[in-house]
Amino acid sequence: MGTELLAPLDLAFWHLESDAHPMHLGALAVFAPAPGVTPPHVLELLRTRAAAIPRLRMCVRDVLLPVGGAAWTVDKDFDVHRHVRRVAVDEGDFMAGATRLAGELMEQPLGRGLPPWQMYLIGGADDGPFAVLVKLHHALADGMRAVAIGAGIFDEIAATTARSAARGRPAVPPRSWLPDPREVAGMALGRIGEVGRALGVGASVVRAGRLDLRSTAFTAPSSGTRRLATADLDATALQRIRRAEGGTANDILLAVVAGALRRWMAERGEAPAATDPRALVPVSRRRPGGAVSGNRLSAYLLDLPVGAADPRERLRAVRATMDRNKAAGPLKGAGAVAVLADQLHPLAHRFGAPLAANAARMLFDLLVTSVPLPRSALSLGGCPLSALYPMAPLARGQSLAVALSTYGGRVHVGLVADGKALPDLDRLAGAVEEEFDEIGALFTAGRVAAPVS
């Protein structure tokens, strides 16, 4: 793998970062123990497999052309020991200790001069469960491609990759930063179309922006601290709700988040806001079989119906808004700001990043994203994967991001918060599980639940 320019959106994520606002994705993968598998064995396996993933050997370097641009280049001094480390959990409750420790590790920005990723083997007792925390810079991949890259540590994926390498299957060449002269004419014509599309997207962003910025629990000054919490939902019950009420599984989960926020605010003694909090719901624009590198994202905007007391009303409001979003397409609304970023010159990202970072509050209050995972069972060194909690980065001035993934018959929910703004994040995680249970009882048994006042 040679040199490859950062795509415009990747460059935007690279320059949006600061010490107090790290821009890395994360995942906390929890494994059950297997006989004879020791922590040193797992650590060495992680290092060997991570070193074999070509994308994880790449670092970011500035380039002369285009002005303001940067490129992925192979780190000639790559040392996997800098990136894969072991840390211990002292608490008796392994999951609580692993989550606390993962929050502290997620606070730390990734080194800018090295390939921007880290893995931590989090262990308690040598014969007990363990976890692997994976951190990947958002410039390296979006959620879907982060899964594709990180999956190389699993036994099943690593074995398939090794068989392909043994057969001598050629690697896909990286996108060159010097276009073929024959492509220039086509690129020029494409740019004309892109300019028109950028103007349309830009107008949508302006129309969807808000001037009446409110101070809420979700939009507080950033402290640079991170707190994590997790929740687990029954995927079979989710499908029962879907069959009973219709809509998509994602619609139901978004309604669950809205109801959980309502419960949590009520416990805090806060009345639902006059204006519902707005969620950014990322949408992948990646085509099947597309390149592993880079971000291909847009997003939808959704006003979470926290003010509605009836769970049915909340779900129907979510479905109606998401149906309108899908009918309009991913190039409408402020969520399409990621598409607009694809049209900007590298210099605009380099010098406009502080302005763009501070503008996030004008567009949305919190992030809610779903991350797809392989459906097959996964393991590491023979130790079965029991749960995987995705973690999304926080935008500047925002305090909460919610990510969901389905694996092994469970929906695993990862909540990332600013540690000072939301010190009671564990209670919000509990509210997610309570809301899901109530909706499940309501829609599958046909009973009318008492609304949360």
C-alpha positions, 0 to 999 in steps of 0.5 A: 500500500503506497500513498493515498490522499485523504478524502475531503470528509476524512480531512475534515475529521482530521482537522476537527480534532483537538486535545479536548475533542478527540475524533476517534470511534471506539468499540468495547468487545467483551469475550468469555474465557476459554480453557488454556487461553492466557492473557499473554497469548491473547495479547500476542495474538492481537499484536500479530493480527493487527500488524497484518492489517495493511490499513493499520500501518498507515499514518497521515502526512501533509502534502504539497499538492493539493495545497492544504491536503494530506495523505495516508502513507506507510509508517516505515517505523511501524511498531505494533507494540506502540498500539496494542497494550494490556491494562488490568481491571481491579474492581470485583465487577469486571464489566463495571471496571472495564467500562470505567477504564474504557472511558478513561482511555477514550479521553486520550487523543490518538498520536498524530504522528503515528497510525491513528489507532489503539487497542487495549486488552482489558483483563481481570482474573486470568481465568475470567472474561476480558475485553478489547477496546479498539480506538480508530480515528474517524479520518481512518474510517466511518462506522461500517469500515471501522468494523471491516478493519477491526474485524481482522482481529477475530479468528474467523476473519483472520483465517479467511484473510490468511487463505486469500493471501495464500492463494495470492489474491492481488490486493486492491490498489490504493487511490492515487493522489495523482490522477491519470491524465485521461481522467482529468476531462471526466473529473472536470465534468464531474466537478461541474455537477458536484458544484451544483449539488453542493449549492443545493446541499448548502441551501438545505443545511442553512434552512435546517440550521437553528438560531435559537440555541438552547442550553440543555443537558446534551449541549454543555461546554466540553470538559474533555472528560469521557464517561461510558455506559452500556445497555443490553436489549433483546433482539428477538423482542425487538423483532416482535415489536416490529411485527406488531407495530410495523416500521423498521428496527431502527425506528423502534430503537430511536423511539426507545432512546426518546423514551429513555431520555424522557424517563431520565429527565423526569428522574432529574426533576427536569420537565421535557423541553418545549422543543424536542432535542434533535438527533443526528442519525448517520446514513452510509452512502457506501456502495456494496463492495466499495473501498475499505478506506475513508468516510462515505456518510450523510445523515438524517435529522430527527427531533426526538419526541421526548415531549410525547408521554405515550410510547405509541405516539413517540414511535409513530412520530419517529416513523413519520419523520424518518419516512419523510427523511428517506423520501427526501433522500440523504442530500437534504437537511443539515445532516447532509453537511457531511456531503457538503464537506466532500465538495470543499477544498482542503484549505477550507478544512484546514482553516475552517475546522474551528468554525465548523466544530463550533457550528455543530450545536446549530444543527443537532443536540446529540448523535444516535447511530446504528453500527452493523456487525457480522451475523456469524459467531466471532471469537478471539483465540478461541474465546467467544465474543459475547458483546460488542458496544460501539462508541461514537465521538462527541462533537464540540459543545455536545455531551451525548452520543448513542451507538447501537449494534446487534450481535448474538441475539442482543442489541448492545448499546454504547453511550458516550458522554462528557463526564462532567456534563452527564455524571449520571450516565449509568442511570440513562443506560438503565432508562434505555433498558426500562423503556425497551421493556415497557415498549415490548410489553405494550406492543407484544401483549397489546396492553396500554402502559401508563405514560411516564409523566 
